[in-house]
Amino acid sequence: MFDNVDDIYSYIGQAMFNSLPMNWDKASFYFLILKVDSAMQSEQTYWLNGKSYSFNVNKIDGVVKRTKCAKAFYSLYHIMKKNEKDVPWNKARFEITSEGNFSIDFKYDEDFSWYNALDADSQEYDDLDIDLINQIKSWDGLPESFSRYWIN
């Protein structure tokens, strides 16, 4: 369905635009890959007059309309892979402004990769603090100075 980067960017931007209210200043679509092609987590936020609000790309005027944004991000992931073993990124952030500008950022976050690889039934997973999990999942991730006990 998505053959090139321009088609993907256009699709995601249009899906965001269609779901946004009449007035907004900036919007962001944050995408986390949990398992390539099958599991993801996303968050959509827009800002108006300095305040942030959530929105959902799968709702237009309150009506559920399934978009193919996850497929678009997965397609982008595959286009960016250099070879079969390459993991080009596990976090992506697509931002648009009401003036029509957009940017997209990618990152491979090793802490998120570690967290994502944990067995959800393990004691190590159960012992994780929710604040630590939320920080790992955030775009900024953990600060460089954080003591990463899981790295030997």
C-alpha positions in Angstrom: 0.0 0.0 0.0 2.8 2.4 0.9 5.6 2.3 -1.7 7.7 5.3 -0.8 8.5 7.8 2.0 6.6 10.7 0.4 3.4 8.6 0.3 3.8 7.6 3.9 4.5 11.1 5.2 1.5 12.4 3.2 -0.8 9.7 4.6 0.2 10.2 8.2 0.0 14.0 8.0 -3.4 13.8 6.3 -4.7 11.3 8.9 -3.6 13.6 11.7 -5.1 16.7 10.0 -8.4 14.9 9.5 -8.6 14.0 13.2 -7.7 17.4 14.6 -10.2 20.0 15.7 -10.8 23.3 13.9 -8.2 25.2 15.9 -4.7 23.9 16.8 -1.2 25.2 16.7 1.0 22.0 16.5 0.3 18.3 16.6 2.4 15.2 17.3 2.0 11.5 16.6 4.4 9.4 18.8 4.8 5.8 17.6 6.6 3.0 19.5 7.3 -0.4 18.0 6.7 -3.2 20.4 6.9 -6.0 17.9 7.5 -5.2 14.2 4.4 -5.5 12.1 2.2 -6.7 14.9 2.4 -4.6 18.1 2.7 -0.9 18.6 1.8 1.9 21.0 1.0 5.4 20.0 0.0 8.7 21.4 -1.4 11.7 19.5 -1.2 15.2 21.1 -2.1 18.7 19.8 -1.3 22.0 21.3 -3.4 25.2 21.2 -2.4 28.4 23.0 0.3 26.5 24.9 -2.0 23.8 26.3 -1.8 20.2 25.2 -4.7 17.9 24.4 -5.0 14.3 23.2 -6.6 13.3 20.0 -7.0 10.0 18.1 -6.2 9.6 14.4 -8.8 6.8 14.3 -11.6 9.2 15.1 -12.9 12.0 12.9 -15.5 14.3 14.5 -16.1 11.6 17.2 -16.7 8.8 14.7 -14.4 5.9 14.6 -12.6 5.7 11.2 -9.8 3.1 11.1 -6.7 4.6 9.6 -3.7 2.7 8.3 -1.2 4.8 10.2 0.3 1.8 12.0 0.8 0.1 8.6 2.3 3.4 7.3 4.9 3.5 10.2 5.7 -0.2 9.7 6.2 0.4 6.0 8.5 3.3 6.8 10.4 1.0 9.2 10.9 -1.6 6.4 12.0 1.0 3.9 14.6 2.3 6.3 16.1 -1.2 7.1 19.5 -1.6 5.6 19.5 -5.4 5.9 17.5 -8.2 7.5 19.1 -7.7 10.9 19.0 -3.9 11.0 16.8 -2.2 13.5 16.7 1.4 12.3 14.5 2.7 15.1 12.0 1.8 17.7 10.5 5.2 18.4 9.2 7.7 15.8 7.7 11.2 16.2 5.8 12.9 13.4 4.9 16.6 14.0 2.9 19.0 12.0 2.1 22.7 12.4 -1.1 24.5 11.5 1.0 26.4 9.0 1.7 23.2 7.1 5.2 22.4 8.2 6.1 18.9 9.3 9.0 17.0 10.8 9.7 13.4 11.6 12.3 12.1 14.0 13.5 8.6 14.6 15.5 7.0 17.4 16.7 3.6 18.5 16.4 3.6 22.3 18.4 0.7 23.9 16.6 1.1 27.2 13.2 0.8 25.4 14.5 -2.3 23.5 15.6 -3.9 26.9 12.2 -3.1 28.5 10.3 -4.4 25.4 12.3 -7.7 25.5 11.4 -8.4 29.1 9.0 -11.3 29.8 5.8 -9.8 31.1 5.5 -12.8 33.5 8.9 -12.3 35.0 9.8 -11.0 38.4 12.1 -8.4 36.8 9.2 -7.0 34.9 6.9 -7.0 38.0 9.6 -5.2 40.0 9.8 -2.2 37.6 8.5 1.1 38.9 5.8 2.7 36.7 7.7 6.0 36.7 10.7 4.2 35.3 8.6 2.5 32.6 6.9 5.8 31.6 10.3 7.5 31.4 11.7 4.6 29.2 8.7 4.9 27.0 8.9 8.6 26.7 10.5 10.2 23.6 13.5 11.5 25.7 13.9 8.2 27.5 16.2 7.9 30.5 18.9 10.5 31.2 22.5 9.5 30.3 23.4 9.7 34.1 20.8 7.0 35.0 22.3 3.9 36.5 21.3 1.1 34.2 21.5 -2.0 36.4 20.5 -4.2 33.4 23.7 -3.4 31.5 26.7 -5.7 32.4 
